[in-house]
Amino acid sequence: MMKTLRFKTNINCTNCLAKVTPFLDRKEGIQSWKVDIDNPDKILTVETDQLEREDILKTIKRTGFDAEPVG
């Protein structure tokens, strides 16, 4: 079953986006993802059918950025 996970992040520019892209693109189980860098909270939205919040948080931390679940 597909679920949508949202996170507040500090991914705030296109350069930052370029750093996390390979990690999120390679992550098994992510169907799609996007970061709204125009939103003050820099919301990362992930569509997944098998991952949990913790999996995404670990992946983001590995890239050197911070994320916290929202909603």
Long-range contacts (C-beta under 8 A, 24 or more apart in sequence): 1-49, 2-31, 2-47, 2-48, 2-49, 3-47, 3-48, 3-49, 4-45, 4-46, 4-47, 5-45, 5-46, 5-48, 5-51, 5-53, 5-56, 5-69, 6-43, 6-44, 6-45, 6-46, 6-69, 6-70, 6-71, 7-43, 7-44, 7-46, 7-53, 7-56, 7-57, 7-60, 7-67, 7-68, 7-69, 7-70, 8-41, 8-42, 8-43, 8-67, 8-68, 8-69, 8-70, 9-35, 9-41, 9-42, 9-43, 9-44, 9-60, 9-65, 9-66, 9-67, 9-68, 10-42, 10-65, 10-66, 11-35, 11-37, 11-42, 11-44, 11-60, 11-65, 12-37, 12-42, 13-37, 16-65, 19-63, 19-64, 19-65, 20-60, 20-63, 20-65, 23-59, 23-60, 23-62, 23-63, 24-59, 27-51, 27-55, 27-56, 27-59, 29-55, 30-56, 41-70, 43-70
